[in-house]
Amino acid sequence: MPSTTLDYDAIRRKCGESTEATYTDAVLEAMAGECLTFDEHGRAPGDAEYITTYDVNRVVADVWDEKASAAACCFDYSGDGANLSRSQIADNYRKMATRWRARSCPRVMKVYRRGTQDIIEEIEDEENLNTGTGNE
C-alpha cells in the first residue's frame, strides 16, 4: 500500500523484527528511497509536482529478501538422533518476500521508444551486411 510517511515500527513488525538492532530507521528510510511509487494524483517520481509516496509492501519484501540472503548459508544437520533443518529458514524468508512483493504497487519506470524509422534503418543495414550489398 502506498504511503507518504513511513511507520518504521509497523515495517519491522511485518518483517518479524522486534527491535531496531538490525533495521534502524535510517536503514529502512534508505531502503524506502528505492521503493517510490505513483502518488495519489498518478504522478511519477521526477514529475514537477510529485508527492513522495513509498510502496511500503515493497520495502517489507526487500527486507525479507535481505534476511533470506543472510540465511542462505544455513545448512541442515543430522546427528545424535536430532535433525536440524536450518535451510528452511531461507526458504521461508523467500516465501515471505514473494508474499509481500505480490501486494506491492506497480513499479515506476520511464520507457523510451525510438522512432520506427531508426529501427527500419537498422534492419536494412543488418540485411545489407548479411548479403554483402550496401554502401559501396
C-alpha positions as CSV (number, residue, x, y, z in Angstrom):
1,M,0.0,0.0,0.0
2,P,1.4,3.4,-0.9
3,S,2.0,5.9,1.9
4,T,3.5,9.4,2.1
5,T,5.0,8.6,5.5
6,L,6.9,5.6,6.9
7,D,5.8,3.8,10.1
8,Y,9.2,2.2,10.9
9,D,7.8,0.1,13.7
10,A,5.0,-1.3,11.5
11,I,7.5,-2.2,8.8
12,R,9.7,-4.0,11.4
13,R,6.7,-6.0,12.7
14,K,5.8,-7.1,9.2
15,C,9.3,-8.3,8.8
16,G,9.4,-10.2,12.1
17,E,11.9,-7.8,13.6
18,S,11.1,-6.8,17.2
19,T,13.9,-4.3,17.7
20,E,15.9,-1.7,15.8
21,A,19.1,-3.7,16.1
22,T,19.3,-4.7,12.5
23,Y,16.9,-2.4,10.7
24,T,17.2,1.1,12.1
25,D,15.0,3.9,11.0
26,A,17.9,5.2,8.8
27,V,18.3,1.8,7.1
28,L,14.6,1.5,6.4
29,E,14.4,5.0,5.1
30,A,17.3,4.3,2.7
31,M,15.5,1.2,1.5
32,A,12.3,3.1,1.1
33,G,14.0,5.6,-1.1
34,E,14.3,2.9,-3.7
35,C,10.6,1.9,-3.4
36,L,8.9,5.0,-4.7
37,T,5.6,4.7,-6.5
38,F,3.0,6.9,-8.1
39,D,1.4,9.5,-5.8
40,E,-2.3,9.9,-5.2
41,H,-2.6,12.0,-8.3
42,G,-0.9,9.5,-10.6
43,R,2.3,11.4,-10.9
44,A,5.6,9.5,-11.1
45,P,8.8,10.3,-9.2
46,G,10.6,13.1,-11.0
47,D,7.5,14.9,-12.1
48,A,7.4,18.5,-11.0
49,E,4.5,18.2,-8.5
50,Y,5.2,14.7,-7.3
51,I,4.4,14.0,-3.7
52,T,6.9,11.5,-2.2
53,T,5.0,8.2,-1.9
54,Y,6.5,4.9,-0.7
55,D,5.5,1.4,-1.6
56,V,5.6,0.0,2.0
57,N,4.9,-3.5,0.9
58,R,7.9,-3.5,-1.4
59,V,10.1,-2.2,1.4
60,V,8.9,-5.2,3.6
61,A,9.6,-7.6,0.7
62,D,13.1,-6.1,0.3
63,V,13.8,-6.7,4.0
64,W,12.6,-10.3,3.7
65,D,14.9,-10.7,0.7
66,E,17.9,-9.4,2.7
67,K,17.0,-11.7,5.5
68,A,16.9,-14.7,3.1
69,S,20.3,-13.7,1.7
70,A,21.7,-13.7,5.2
71,A,20.2,-17.1,6.0
72,A,21.3,-18.7,2.7
73,C,24.4,-20.1,4.4
74,C,22.3,-22.1,6.9
75,F,22.5,-25.9,6.3
76,D,20.8,-29.0,7.5
77,Y,22.3,-31.2,10.2
78,S,21.5,-34.7,11.4
79,G,23.3,-36.3,14.2
80,D,22.8,-37.9,17.6
81,G,19.2,-38.6,16.8
82,A,18.4,-35.0,16.1
83,N,17.6,-33.3,12.8
84,L,18.1,-29.6,12.3
85,S,16.5,-28.3,9.0
86,R,18.0,-24.8,9.1
87,S,17.8,-24.4,5.3
88,Q,14.1,-24.0,5.7
89,I,14.8,-20.6,7.2
90,A,16.0,-19.1,3.9
91,D,13.1,-20.8,2.1
92,N,10.5,-19.4,4.4
93,Y,12.1,-15.9,4.2
94,R,11.9,-16.1,0.4
95,K,8.3,-17.1,0.6
96,M,7.5,-14.1,2.8
97,A,9.3,-11.8,0.3
98,T,7.2,-13.2,-2.5
99,R,4.1,-12.8,-0.5
100,W,4.8,-9.1,0.3
101,R,6.0,-8.4,-3.3
102,A,2.7,-9.7,-4.6
103,R,1.0,-7.0,-2.5
104,S,3.2,-4.2,-3.8
105,C,2.3,-1.4,-6.2
106,P,3.4,-1.3,-9.9
107,R,7.0,-0.1,-10.2
108,V,7.7,3.3,-11.7
109,M,9.9,3.4,-14.7
110,K,10.4,5.5,-17.8
111,V,10.4,3.8,-21.2
112,Y,12.0,5.5,-24.2
113,R,10.9,4.4,-27.6
114,R,13.0,5.1,-30.6
115,G,11.3,6.1,-33.8
116,T,10.2,3.4,-36.2
117,Q,12.4,4.9,-38.9
118,D,15.5,4.2,-36.8
119,I,14.5,0.6,-36.4
120,I,13.8,0.1,-40.1
121,E,17.3,1.6,-41.0
122,E,19.0,-0.8,-38.6
123,I,17.2,-3.8,-40.1
124,E,18.2,-2.6,-43.6
125,D,21.8,-2.1,-42.5
126,E,21.9,-5.6,-41.0
127,E,20.4,-7.1,-44.2
128,N,23.0,-5.3,-46.3
129,L,25.8,-6.7,-44.1
130,N,24.4,-10.2,-44.4
131,T,24.1,-10.0,-48.2
132,G,27.3,-8.1,-48.8
133,T,25.5,-5.2,-50.5
134,G,25.0,-1.7,-49.3
135,N,27.2,1.4,-49.4
136,E,29.8,0.7,-52.0
